[in-house]
Amino acid sequence: MAQVDPSWENSKMNAEYQVCTDELKQVLKTLGKFRKGKFVIGDAIFEFLSDSIDITFNGMSMSVDAQGEGKGKLKIKSGAIRFLSSIPCKEETVKVWVKEGSLHIEGLSVNKDGSLHKGTRSVDCEWMDISPKVIELPMDPPLGLILSLHFMYTKEE
């Protein structure tokens, strides 16, 4: 059984974004083309930022404009890129979210009789939270502690 890197965890997943359907489909289809053949290197990485979702696969990165909450990175298996790229959706925007060990993309699903119904595409993933950590200080911190914060934490923190 494969070992999971301890920095990737499935416990605190919480990201929900709205993205342009056509833009997401185009990025996933482009990256899915790189899955053909023997030259697949590792997993696909989705990085959820405040205003975009960056997707890296097989050494190539592409970005999709997005609006939402939650910051983090997730890994999915390389085969899931083609599955996700075939989102049958007529909506202008689509909801993308991460919850309980899965990446979900809202769209339409096809019934056995060929009719469409609202549904989601989901794939298993591993999550790494990258939201900024809260810096806690005492109620009335000494001046030396305040001045030394930039040595103890990064600018992002």
Phi and psi in radians as a Rosetta constraint file:
Dihedral C 1 N 2 CA 2 C 2 CIRCULARHARMONIC -1.236 0.35
Dihedral N 2 CA 2 C 2 N 3 CIRCULARHARMONIC 2.472 0.35
Dihedral C 2 N 3 CA 3 C 3 CIRCULARHARMONIC -1.534 0.35
Dihedral N 3 CA 3 C 3 N 4 CIRCULARHARMONIC 2.456 0.35
Dihedral C 3 N 4 CA 4 C 4 CIRCULARHARMONIC -1.655 0.35
Dihedral N 4 CA 4 C 4 N 5 CIRCULARHARMONIC 2.306 0.35
Dihedral C 4 N 5 CA 5 C 5 CIRCULARHARMONIC -1.063 0.35
Dihedral N 5 CA 5 C 5 N 6 CIRCULARHARMONIC 2.259 0.35
Dihedral C 5 N 6 CA 6 C 6 CIRCULARHARMONIC -1.075 0.35
Dihedral N 6 CA 6 C 6 N 7 CIRCULARHARMONIC -0.359 0.35
Dihedral C 6 N 7 CA 7 C 7 CIRCULARHARMONIC -1.304 0.35
Dihedral N 7 CA 7 C 7 N 8 CIRCULARHARMONIC -0.307 0.35
Dihedral C 7 N 8 CA 8 C 8 CIRCULARHARMONIC -1.714 0.35
Dihedral N 8 CA 8 C 8 N 9 CIRCULARHARMONIC 2.073 0.35
Dihedral C 8 N 9 CA 9 C 9 CIRCULARHARMONIC -2.306 0.35
Dihedral N 9 CA 9 C 9 N 10 CIRCULARHARMONIC 2.745 0.35
Dihedral C 9 N 10 CA 10 C 10 CIRCULARHARMONIC -1.889 0.35
Dihedral N 10 CA 10 C 10 N 11 CIRCULARHARMONIC 0.222 0.35
Dihedral C 10 N 11 CA 11 C 11 CIRCULARHARMONIC -1.549 0.35
Dihedral N 11 CA 11 C 11 N 12 CIRCULARHARMONIC -0.662 0.35
Dihedral C 11 N 12 CA 12 C 12 CIRCULARHARMONIC -1.940 0.35
Dihedral N 12 CA 12 C 12 N 13 CIRCULARHARMONIC 0.758 0.35
Dihedral C 12 N 13 CA 13 C 13 CIRCULARHARMONIC -1.322 0.35
Dihedral N 13 CA 13 C 13 N 14 CIRCULARHARMONIC 2.244 0.35
Dihedral C 13 N 14 CA 14 C 14 CIRCULARHARMONIC -2.861 0.35
Dihedral N 14 CA 14 C 14 N 15 CIRCULARHARMONIC 1.543 0.35
Dihedral C 14 N 15 CA 15 C 15 CIRCULARHARMONIC -2.468 0.35
Dihedral N 15 CA 15 C 15 N 16 CIRCULARHARMONIC 2.365 0.35
Dihedral C 15 N 16 CA 16 C 16 CIRCULARHARMONIC -2.534 0.35
Dihedral N 16 CA 16 C 16 N 17 CIRCULARHARMONIC 2.131 0.35
Dihedral C 16 N 17 CA 17 C 17 CIRCULARHARMONIC -2.332 0.35
Dihedral N 17 CA 17 C 17 N 18 CIRCULARHARMONIC 2.692 0.35
Dihedral C 17 N 18 CA 18 C 18 CIRCULARHARMONIC -1.929 0.35
Dihedral N 18 CA 18 C 18 N 19 CIRCULARHARMONIC 2.258 0.35
Dihedral C 18 N 19 CA 19 C 19 CIRCULARHARMONIC -2.303 0.35
Dihedral N 19 CA 19 C 19 N 20 CIRCULARHARMONIC 2.770 0.35
Dihedral C 19 N 20 CA 20 C 20 CIRCULARHARMONIC -1.217 0.35
Dihedral N 20 CA 20 C 20 N 21 CIRCULARHARMONIC 2.179 0.35
Dihedral C 20 N 21 CA 21 C 21 CIRCULARHARMONIC -1.032 0.35
Dihedral N 21 CA 21 C 21 N 22 CIRCULARHARMONIC -0.849 0.35
Dihedral C 21 N 22 CA 22 C 22 CIRCULARHARMONIC -1.104 0.35
Dihedral N 22 CA 22 C 22 N 23 CIRCULARHARMONIC -0.701 0.35
Dihedral C 22 N 23 CA 23 C 23 CIRCULARHARMONIC -1.144 0.35
Dihedral N 23 CA 23 C 23 N 24 CIRCULARHARMONIC -0.759 0.35
Dihedral C 23 N 24 CA 24 C 24 CIRCULARHARMONIC -1.117 0.35
Dihedral N 24 CA 24 C 24 N 25 CIRCULARHARMONIC -0.782 0.35
Dihedral C 24 N 25 CA 25 C 25 CIRCULARHARMONIC -1.063 0.35
Dihedral N 25 CA 25 C 25 N 26 CIRCULARHARMONIC -0.733 0.35
Dihedral C 25 N 26 CA 26 C 26 CIRCULARHARMONIC -1.116 0.35
Dihedral N 26 CA 26 C 26 N 27 CIRCULARHARMONIC -0.775 0.35
Dihedral C 26 N 27 CA 27 C 27 CIRCULARHARMONIC -1.110 0.35
Dihedral N 27 CA 27 C 27 N 28 CIRCULARHARMONIC -0.810 0.35
Dihedral C 27 N 28 CA 28 C 28 CIRCULARHARMONIC -1.136 0.35
Dihedral N 28 CA 28 C 28 N 29 CIRCULARHARMONIC -0.667 0.35
Dihedral C 28 N 29 CA 29 C 29 CIRCULARHARMONIC -1.176 0.35
Dihedral N 29 CA 29 C 29 N 30 CIRCULARHARMONIC -0.729 0.35
Dihedral C 29 N 30 CA 30 C 30 CIRCULARHARMONIC -1.065 0.35
Dihedral N 30 CA 30 C 30 N 31 CIRCULARHARMONIC -0.844 0.35
Dihedral C 30 N 31 CA 31 C 31 CIRCULARHARMONIC -1.178 0.35
Dihedral N 31 CA 31 C 31 N 32 CIRCULARHARMONIC -0.579 0.35
Dihedral C 31 N 32 CA 32 C 32 CIRCULARHARMONIC -1.113 0.35
Dihedral N 32 CA 32 C 32 N 33 CIRCULARHARMONIC -0.479 0.35
Dihedral C 32 N 33 CA 33 C 33 CIRCULARHARMONIC -1.137 0.35
Dihedral N 33 CA 33 C 33 N 34 CIRCULARHARMONIC -0.480 0.35
Dihedral C 33 N 34 CA 34 C 34 CIRCULARHARMONIC -1.368 0.35
Dihedral N 34 CA 34 C 34 N 35 CIRCULARHARMONIC -0.077 0.35
Dihedral C 34 N 35 CA 35 C 35 CIRCULARHARMONIC -1.451 0.35
Dihedral N 35 CA 35 C 35 N 36 CIRCULARHARMONIC -0.319 0.35
Dihedral C 35 N 36 CA 36 C 36 CIRCULARHARMONIC -1.150 0.35
Dihedral N 36 CA 36 C 36 N 37 CIRCULARHARMONIC 2.501 0.35
Dihedral C 36 N 37 CA 37 C 37 CIRCULARHARMONIC 1.541 0.35
Dihedral N 37 CA 37 C 37 N 38 CIRCULARHARMONIC -2.885 0.35
Dihedral C 37 N 38 CA 38 C 38 CIRCULARHARMONIC -1.652 0.35
Dihedral N 38 CA 38 C 38 N 39 CIRCULARHARMONIC 0.057 0.35
Dihedral C 38 N 39 CA 39 C 39 CIRCULARHARMONIC -1.724 0.35
Dihedral N 39 CA 39 C 39 N 40 CIRCULARHARMONIC 0.663 0.35
Dihedral C 39 N 40 CA 40 C 40 CIRCULARHARMONIC -1.584 0.35
Dihedral N 40 CA 40 C 40 N 41 CIRCULARHARMONIC 2.166 0.35
Dihedral C 40 N 41 CA 41 C 41 CIRCULARHARMONIC -1.999 0.35
Dihedral N 41 CA 41 C 41 N 42 CIRCULARHARMONIC 1.839 0.35
Dihedral C 41 N 42 CA 42 C 42 CIRCULARHARMONIC 1.226 0.35
Dihedral N 42 CA 42 C 42 N 43 CIRCULARHARMONIC -2.756 0.35
Dihedral C 42 N 43 CA 43 C 43 CIRCULARHARMONIC -1.705 0.35
Dihedral N 43 CA 43 C 43 N 44 CIRCULARHARMONIC 2.947 0.35
Dihedral C 43 N 44 CA 44 C 44 CIRCULARHARMONIC -1.571 0.35
Dihedral N 44 CA 44 C 44 N 45 CIRCULARHARMONIC 2.419 0.35
Dihedral C 44 N 45 CA 45 C 45 CIRCULARHARMONIC -1.981 0.35
Dihedral N 45 CA 45 C 45 N 46 CIRCULARHARMONIC 2.182 0.35
Dihedral C 45 N 46 CA 46 C 46 CIRCULARHARMONIC -1.857 0.35
Dihedral N 46 CA 46 C 46 N 47 CIRCULARHARMONIC 2.203 0.35
Dihedral C 46 N 47 CA 47 C 47 CIRCULARHARMONIC -1.996 0.35
Dihedral N 47 CA 47 C 47 N 48 CIRCULARHARMONIC 2.006 0.35
Dihedral C 47 N 48 CA 48 C 48 CIRCULARHARMONIC -1.548 0.35
Dihedral N 48 CA 48 C 48 N 49 CIRCULARHARMONIC 1.968 0.35
Dihedral C 48 N 49 CA 49 C 49 CIRCULARHARMONIC -1.943 0.35
Dihedral N 49 CA 49 C 49 N 50 CIRCULARHARMONIC 3.088 0.35
Dihedral C 49 N 50 CA 50 C 50 CIRCULARHARMONIC -1.103 0.35
Dihedral N 50 CA 50 C 50 N 51 CIRCULARHARMONIC -0.679 0.35
Dihedral C 50 N 51 CA 51 C 51 CIRCULARHARMONIC -2.097 0.35
Dihedral N 51 CA 51 C 51 N 52 CIRCULARHARMONIC 0.149 0.35
Dihedral C 51 N 52 CA 52 C 52 CIRCULARHARMONIC -2.826 0.35
Dihedral N 52 CA 52 C 52 N 53 CIRCULARHARMONIC 2.908 0.35
Dihedral C 52 N 53 CA 53 C 53 CIRCULARHARMONIC -2.135 0.35
Dihedral N 53 CA 53 C 53 N 54 CIRCULARHARMONIC 2.066 0.35
Dihedral C 53 N 54 CA 54 C 54 CIRCULARHARMONIC -1.689 0.35
Dihedral N 54 CA 54 C 54 N 55 CIRCULARHARMONIC 2.282 0.35
Dihedral C 54 N 55 CA 55 C 55 CIRCULARHARMONIC -2.072 0.35
Dihedral N 55 CA 55 C 55 N 56 CIRCULARHARMONIC 2.180 0.35
Dihedral C 55 N 56 CA 56 C 56 CIRCULARHARMONIC -2.073 0.35
Dihedral N 56 CA 56 C 56 N 57 CIRCULARHARMONIC 2.255 0.35
Dihedral C 56 N 57 CA 57 C 57 CIRCULARHARMONIC -2.625 0.35
Dihedral N 57 CA 57 C 57 N 58 CIRCULARHARMONIC 2.256 0.35
Dihedral C 57 N 58 CA 58 C 58 CIRCULARHARMONIC 0.941 0.35
Dihedral N 58 CA 58 C 58 N 59 CIRCULARHARMONIC 0.682 0.35
Dihedral C 58 N 59 CA 59 C 59 CIRCULARHARMONIC 1.487 0.35
Dihedral N 59 CA 59 C 59 N 60 CIRCULARHARMONIC 0.018 0.35
Dihedral C 59 N 60 CA 60 C 60 CIRCULARHARMONIC -2.035 0.35
Dihedral N 60 CA 60 C 60 N 61 CIRCULARHARMONIC 2.377 0.35
Dihedral C 60 N 61 CA 61 C 61 CIRCULARHARMONIC -2.047 0.35
Dihedral N 61 CA 61 C 61 N 62 CIRCULARHARMONIC 2.429 0.35
Dihedral C 61 N 62 CA 62 C 62 CIRCULARHARMONIC -2.404 0.35
Dihedral N 62 CA 62 C 62 N 63 CIRCULARHARMONIC 2.706 0.35
Dihedral C 62 N 63 CA 63 C 63 CIRCULARHARMONIC -2.152 0.35
Dihedral N 63 CA 63 C 63 N 64 CIRCULARHARMONIC 2.547 0.35
Dihedral C 63 N 64 CA 64 C 64 CIRCULARHARMONIC -2.153 0.35
Dihedral N 64 CA 64 C 64 N 65 CIRCULARHARMONIC 2.216 0.35
Dihedral C 64 N 65 CA 65 C 65 CIRCULARHARMONIC -1.114 0.35
Dihedral N 65 CA 65 C 65 N 66 CIRCULARHARMONIC 2.408 0.35
Dihedral C 65 N 66 CA 66 C 66 CIRCULARHARMONIC -2.669 0.35
Dihedral N 66 CA 66 C 66 N 67 CIRCULARHARMONIC 2.758 0.35
Dihedral C 66 N 67 CA 67 C 67 CIRCULARHARMONIC -2.224 0.35
Dihedral N 67 CA 67 C 67 N 68 CIRCULARHARMONIC 2.282 0.35
Dihedral C 67 N 68 CA 68 C 68 CIRCULARHARMONIC 3.039 0.35
Dihedral N 68 CA 68 C 68 N 69 CIRCULARHARMONIC -2.935 0.35
Dihedral C 68 N 69 CA 69 C 69 CIRCULARHARMONIC -2.211 0.35
Dihedral N 69 CA 69 C 69 N 70 CIRCULARHARMONIC 2.641 0.35
Dihedral C 69 N 70 CA 70 C 70 CIRCULARHARMONIC 1.709 0.35
Dihedral N 70 CA 70 C 70 N 71 CIRCULARHARMONIC 2.314 0.35
Dihedral C 70 N 71 CA 71 C 71 CIRCULARHARMONIC -2.085 0.35
Dihedral N 71 CA 71 C 71 N 72 CIRCULARHARMONIC 2.467 0.35
Dihedral C 71 N 72 CA 72 C 72 CIRCULARHARMONIC 2.979 0.35
Dihedral N 72 CA 72 C 72 N 73 CIRCULARHARMONIC 3.068 0.35
Dihedral C 72 N 73 CA 73 C 73 CIRCULARHARMONIC -2.151 0.35
Dihedral N 73 CA 73 C 73 N 74 CIRCULARHARMONIC 2.586 0.35
Dihedral C 73 N 74 CA 74 C 74 CIRCULARHARMONIC -2.391 0.35
Dihedral N 74 CA 74 C 74 N 75 CIRCULARHARMONIC 2.675 0.35
Dihedral C 74 N 75 CA 75 C 75 CIRCULARHARMONIC -1.999 0.35
Dihedral N 75 CA 75 C 75 N 76 CIRCULARHARMONIC 2.366 0.35
Dihedral C 75 N 76 CA 76 C 76 CIRCULARHARMONIC -2.242 0.35
Dihedral N 76 CA 76 C 76 N 77 CIRCULARHARMONIC 2.763 0.35
Dihedral C 76 N 77 CA 77 C 77 CIRCULARHARMONIC -1.153 0.35
Dihedral N 77 CA 77 C 77 N 78 CIRCULARHARMONIC 2.610 0.35
Dihedral C 77 N 78 CA 78 C 78 CIRCULARHARMONIC -1.037 0.35
Dihedral N 78 CA 78 C 78 N 79 CIRCULARHARMONIC -0.595 0.35
Dihedral C 78 N 79 CA 79 C 79 CIRCULARHARMONIC -1.156 0.35
Dihedral N 79 CA 79 C 79 N 80 CIRCULARHARMONIC -0.363 0.35
Dihedral C 79 N 80 CA 80 C 80 CIRCULARHARMONIC -1.285 0.35
Dihedral N 80 CA 80 C 80 N 81 CIRCULARHARMONIC -0.326 0.35
Dihedral C 80 N 81 CA 81 C 81 CIRCULARHARMONIC -1.047 0.35
Dihedral N 81 CA 81 C 81 N 82 CIRCULARHARMONIC -0.821 0.35
Dihedral C 81 N 82 CA 82 C 82 CIRCULARHARMONIC -1.170 0.35
Dihedral N 82 CA 82 C 82 N 83 CIRCULARHARMONIC -0.660 0.35
Dihedral C 82 N 83 CA 83 C 83 CIRCULARHARMONIC -1.073 0.35
Dihedral N 83 CA 83 C 83 N 84 CIRCULARHARMONIC -0.797 0.35
Dihedral C 83 N 84 CA 84 C 84 CIRCULARHARMONIC -1.237 0.35
Dihedral N 84 CA 84 C 84 N 85 CIRCULARHARMONIC -0.493 0.35
Dihedral C 84 N 85 CA 85 C 85 CIRCULARHARMONIC -1.251 0.35
Dihedral N 85 CA 85 C 85 N 86 CIRCULARHARMONIC -0.260 0.35
Dihedral C 85 N 86 CA 86 C 86 CIRCULARHARMONIC -1.703 0.35
Dihedral N 86 CA 86 C 86 N 87 CIRCULARHARMONIC 0.876 0.35
Dihedral C 86 N 87 CA 87 C 87 CIRCULARHARMONIC -1.349 0.35
Dihedral N 87 CA 87 C 87 N 88 CIRCULARHARMONIC 1.918 0.35
Dihedral C 87 N 88 CA 88 C 88 CIRCULARHARMONIC -1.459 0.35
Dihedral N 88 CA 88 C 88 N 89 CIRCULARHARMONIC 1.596 0.35
Dihedral C 88 N 89 CA 89 C 89 CIRCULARHARMONIC -2.394 0.35
Dihedral N 89 CA 89 C 89 N 90 CIRCULARHARMONIC 2.370 0.35
Dihedral C 89 N 90 CA 90 C 90 CIRCULARHARMONIC -1.808 0.35
Dihedral N 90 CA 90 C 90 N 91 CIRCULARHARMONIC -0.039 0.35
Dihedral C 90 N 91 CA 91 C 91 CIRCULARHARMONIC -1.286 0.35
Dihedral N 91 CA 91 C 91 N 92 CIRCULARHARMONIC 2.676 0.35
Dihedral C 91 N 92 CA 92 C 92 CIRCULARHARMONIC -1.238 0.35
Dihedral N 92 CA 92 C 92 N 93 CIRCULARHARMONIC -0.695 0.35
Dihedral C 92 N 93 CA 93 C 93 CIRCULARHARMONIC -2.110 0.35
Dihedral N 93 CA 93 C 93 N 94 CIRCULARHARMONIC 2.729 0.35
Dihedral C 93 N 94 CA 94 C 94 CIRCULARHARMONIC -2.302 0.35
Dihedral N 94 CA 94 C 94 N 95 CIRCULARHARMONIC 2.576 0.35
Dihedral C 94 N 95 CA 95 C 95 CIRCULARHARMONIC -1.598 0.35
Dihedral N 95 CA 95 C 95 N 96 CIRCULARHARMONIC 2.306 0.35
Dihedral C 95 N 96 CA 96 C 96 CIRCULARHARMONIC -2.129 0.35
Dihedral N 96 CA 96 C 96 N 97 CIRCULARHARMONIC 2.224 0.35
Dihedral C 96 N 97 CA 97 C 97 CIRCULARHARMONIC -2.553 0.35
Dihedral N 97 CA 97 C 97 N 98 CIRCULARHARMONIC 2.817 0.35
Dihedral C 97 N 98 CA 98 C 98 CIRCULARHARMONIC -2.126 0.35
Dihedral N 98 CA 98 C 98 N 99 CIRCULARHARMONIC 2.250 0.35
Dihedral C 98 N 99 CA 99 C 99 CIRCULARHARMONIC -2.785 0.35
Dihedral N 99 CA 99 C 99 N 100 CIRCULARHARMONIC 2.383 0.35
Dihedral C 99 N 100 CA 100 C 100 CIRCULARHARMONIC 0.869 0.35
Dihedral N 100 CA 100 C 100 N 101 CIRCULARHARMONIC 0.859 0.35
Dihedral C 100 N 101 CA 101 C 101 CIRCULARHARMONIC 1.388 0.35
Dihedral N 101 CA 101 C 101 N 102 CIRCULARHARMONIC 0.220 0.35
Dihedral C 101 N 102 CA 102 C 102 CIRCULARHARMONIC -2.415 0.35
Dihedral N 102 CA 102 C 102 N 103 CIRCULARHARMONIC 2.546 0.35
Dihedral C 102 N 103 CA 103 C 103 CIRCULARHARMONIC -1.648 0.35
Dihedral N 103 CA 103 C 103 N 104 CIRCULARHARMONIC 2.234 0.35
Dihedral C 103 N 104 CA 104 C 104 CIRCULARHARMONIC -2.055 0.35
Dihedral N 104 CA 104 C 104 N 105 CIRCULARHARMONIC 2.407 0.35
Dihedral C 104 N 105 CA 105 C 105 CIRCULARHARMONIC -2.235 0.35
Dihedral N 105 CA 105 C 105 N 106 CIRCULARHARMONIC 2.130 0.35
Dihedral C 105 N 106 CA 106 C 106 CIRCULARHARMONIC -1.248 0.35
Dihedral N 106 CA 106 C 106 N 107 CIRCULARHARMONIC 2.549 0.35
Dihedral C 106 N 107 CA 107 C 107 CIRCULARHARMONIC -3.119 0.35
Dihedral N 107 CA 107 C 107 N 108 CIRCULARHARMONIC -2.666 0.35
Dihedral C 107 N 108 CA 108 C 108 CIRCULARHARMONIC -1.982 0.35
Dihedral N 108 CA 108 C 108 N 109 CIRCULARHARMONIC 2.492 0.35
Dihedral C 108 N 109 CA 109 C 109 CIRCULARHARMONIC -1.978 0.35
Dihedral N 109 CA 109 C 109 N 110 CIRCULARHARMONIC 2.666 0.35
Dihedral C 109 N 110 CA 110 C 110 CIRCULARHARMONIC -1.734 0.35
Dihedral N 110 CA 110 C 110 N 111 CIRCULARHARMONIC 2.212 0.35
Dihedral C 110 N 111 CA 111 C 111 CIRCULARHARMONIC -1.329 0.35
Dihedral N 111 CA 111 C 111 N 112 CIRCULARHARMONIC 2.923 0.35
Dihedral C 111 N 112 CA 112 C 112 CIRCULARHARMONIC -1.063 0.35
Dihedral N 112 CA 112 C 112 N 113 CIRCULARHARMONIC -0.537 0.35
Dihedral C 112 N 113 CA 113 C 113 CIRCULARHARMONIC -1.463 0.35
Dihedral N 113 CA 113 C 113 N 114 CIRCULARHARMONIC 0.040 0.35
Dihedral C 113 N 114 CA 114 C 114 CIRCULARHARMONIC 1.645 0.35
Dihedral N 114 CA 114 C 114 N 115 CIRCULARHARMONIC -0.148 0.35
Dihedral C 114 N 115 CA 115 C 115 CIRCULARHARMONIC -1.352 0.35
Dihedral N 115 CA 115 C 115 N 116 CIRCULARHARMONIC 2.756 0.35
Dihedral C 115 N 116 CA 116 C 116 CIRCULARHARMONIC -1.800 0.35
Dihedral N 116 CA 116 C 116 N 117 CIRCULARHARMONIC 2.556 0.35
Dihedral C 116 N 117 CA 117 C 117 CIRCULARHARMONIC -2.475 0.35
Dihedral N 117 CA 117 C 117 N 118 CIRCULARHARMONIC 2.725 0.35
Dihedral C 117 N 118 CA 118 C 118 CIRCULARHARMONIC -1.146 0.35
Dihedral N 118 CA 118 C 118 N 119 CIRCULARHARMONIC 2.311 0.35
Dihedral C 118 N 119 CA 119 C 119 CIRCULARHARMONIC -2.794 0.35
Dihedral N 119 CA 119 C 119 N 120 CIRCULARHARMONIC -2.943 0.35
Dihedral C 119 N 120 CA 120 C 120 CIRCULARHARMONIC -2.360 0.35
Dihedral N 120 CA 120 C 120 N 121 CIRCULARHARMONIC 2.716 0.35
Dihedral C 120 N 121 CA 121 C 121 CIRCULARHARMONIC -1.832 0.35
Dihedral N 121 CA 121 C 121 N 122 CIRCULARHARMONIC 2.285 0.35
Dihedral C 121 N 122 CA 122 C 122 CIRCULARHARMONIC -2.307 0.35
Dihedral N 122 CA 122 C 122 N 123 CIRCULARHARMONIC 2.458 0.35
Dihedral C 122 N 123 CA 123 C 123 CIRCULARHARMONIC -2.379 0.35
Dihedral N 123 CA 123 C 123 N 124 CIRCULARHARMONIC 2.600 0.35
Dihedral C 123 N 124 CA 124 C 124 CIRCULARHARMONIC -1.157 0.35
Dihedral N 124 CA 124 C 124 N 125 CIRCULARHARMONIC 2.570 0.35
Dihedral C 124 N 125 CA 125 C 125 CIRCULARHARMONIC -2.602 0.35
Dihedral N 125 CA 125 C 125 N 126 CIRCULARHARMONIC 2.905 0.35
Dihedral C 125 N 126 CA 126 C 126 CIRCULARHARMONIC -2.035 0.35
Dihedral N 126 CA 126 C 126 N 127 CIRCULARHARMONIC 2.349 0.35
Dihedral C 126 N 127 CA 127 C 127 CIRCULARHARMONIC -1.933 0.35
Dihedral N 127 CA 127 C 127 N 128 CIRCULARHARMONIC 2.478 0.35
Dihedral C 127 N 128 CA 128 C 128 CIRCULARHARMONIC -2.268 0.35
Dihedral N 128 CA 128 C 128 N 129 CIRCULARHARMONIC 2.020 0.35
Dihedral C 128 N 129 CA 129 C 129 CIRCULARHARMONIC -1.273 0.35
Dihedral N 129 CA 129 C 129 N 130 CIRCULARHARMONIC 2.254 0.35
Dihedral C 129 N 130 CA 130 C 130 CIRCULARHARMONIC -2.120 0.35
Dihedral N 130 CA 130 C 130 N 131 CIRCULARHARMONIC 0.272 0.35
Dihedral C 130 N 131 CA 131 C 131 CIRCULARHARMONIC -1.149 0.35
Dihedral N 131 CA 131 C 131 N 132 CIRCULARHARMONIC 2.607 0.35
Dihedral C 131 N 132 CA 132 C 132 CIRCULARHARMONIC -1.091 0.35
Dihedral N 132 CA 132 C 132 N 133 CIRCULARHARMONIC 2.460 0.35
Dihedral C 132 N 133 CA 133 C 133 CIRCULARHARMONIC -1.408 0.35
Dihedral N 133 CA 133 C 133 N 134 CIRCULARHARMONIC 2.595 0.35
Dihedral C 133 N 134 CA 134 C 134 CIRCULARHARMONIC -1.425 0.35
Dihedral N 134 CA 134 C 134 N 135 CIRCULARHARMONIC 2.267 0.35
Dihedral C 134 N 135 CA 135 C 135 CIRCULARHARMONIC -1.657 0.35
Dihedral N 135 CA 135 C 135 N 136 CIRCULARHARMONIC 2.064 0.35
Dihedral C 135 N 136 CA 136 C 136 CIRCULARHARMONIC -1.751 0.35
Dihedral N 136 CA 136 C 136 N 137 CIRCULARHARMONIC 2.305 0.35
Dihedral C 136 N 137 CA 137 C 137 CIRCULARHARMONIC -2.149 0.35
Dihedral N 137 CA 137 C 137 N 138 CIRCULARHARMONIC 2.713 0.35
Dihedral C 137 N 138 CA 138 C 138 CIRCULARHARMONIC -1.109 0.35
Dihedral N 138 CA 138 C 138 N 139 CIRCULARHARMONIC 2.900 0.35
Dihedral C 138 N 139 CA 139 C 139 CIRCULARHARMONIC -1.000 0.35
Dihedral N 139 CA 139 C 139 N 140 CIRCULARHARMONIC -0.758 0.35
Dihedral C 139 N 140 CA 140 C 140 CIRCULARHARMONIC -2.230 0.35
Dihedral N 140 CA 140 C 140 N 141 CIRCULARHARMONIC 1.356 0.35
Dihedral C 140 N 141 CA 141 C 141 CIRCULARHARMONIC -1.225 0.35
Dihedral N 141 CA 141 C 141 N 142 CIRCULARHARMONIC 2.576 0.35
Dihedral C 141 N 142 CA 142 C 142 CIRCULARHARMONIC -1.156 0.35
Dihedral N 142 CA 142 C 142 N 143 CIRCULARHARMONIC 2.655 0.35
Dihedral C 142 N 143 CA 143 C 143 CIRCULARHARMONIC -1.017 0.35
Dihedral N 143 CA 143 C 143 N 144 CIRCULARHARMONIC -0.673 0.35
Dihedral C 143 N 144 CA 144 C 144 CIRCULARHARMONIC -1.043 0.35
Dihedral N 144 CA 144 C 144 N 145 CIRCULARHARMONIC -0.683 0.35
Dihedral C 144 N 145 CA 145 C 145 CIRCULARHARMONIC -1.145 0.35
Dihedral N 145 CA 145 C 145 N 146 CIRCULARHARMONIC -0.765 0.35
Dihedral C 145 N 146 CA 146 C 146 CIRCULARHARMONIC -1.096 0.35
Dihedral N 146 CA 146 C 146 N 147 CIRCULARHARMONIC -0.764 0.35
Dihedral C 146 N 147 CA 147 C 147 CIRCULARHARMONIC -1.219 0.35
Dihedral N 147 CA 147 C 147 N 148 CIRCULARHARMONIC -0.410 0.35
Dihedral C 147 N 148 CA 148 C 148 CIRCULARHARMONIC -1.579 0.35
Dihedral N 148 CA 148 C 148 N 149 CIRCULARHARMONIC -0.016 0.35
Dihedral C 148 N 149 CA 149 C 149 CIRCULARHARMONIC -1.041 0.35
Dihedral N 149 CA 149 C 149 N 150 CIRCULARHARMONIC -0.636 0.35
Dihedral C 149 N 150 CA 150 C 150 CIRCULARHARMONIC -1.222 0.35
Dihedral N 150 CA 150 C 150 N 151 CIRCULARHARMONIC -0.278 0.35
Dihedral C 150 N 151 CA 151 C 151 CIRCULARHARMONIC -1.498 0.35
Dihedral N 151 CA 151 C 151 N 152 CIRCULARHARMONIC -0.410 0.35
Dihedral C 151 N 152 CA 152 C 152 CIRCULARHARMONIC -1.652 0.35
Dihedral N 152 CA 152 C 152 N 153 CIRCULARHARMONIC -0.382 0.35
Dihedral C 152 N 153 CA 153 C 153 CIRCULARHARMONIC -2.333 0.35
Dihedral N 153 CA 153 C 153 N 154 CIRCULARHARMONIC 2.750 0.35
Dihedral C 153 N 154 CA 154 C 154 CIRCULARHARMONIC -1.399 0.35
Dihedral N 154 CA 154 C 154 N 155 CIRCULARHARMONIC 2.932 0.35
Dihedral C 154 N 155 CA 155 C 155 CIRCULARHARMONIC -1.061 0.35
Dihedral N 155 CA 155 C 155 N 156 CIRCULARHARMONIC -0.687 0.35
Dihedral C 155 N 156 CA 156 C 156 CIRCULARHARMONIC -1.113 0.35
Dihedral N 156 CA 156 C 156 N 157 CIRCULARHARMONIC -0.646 0.35
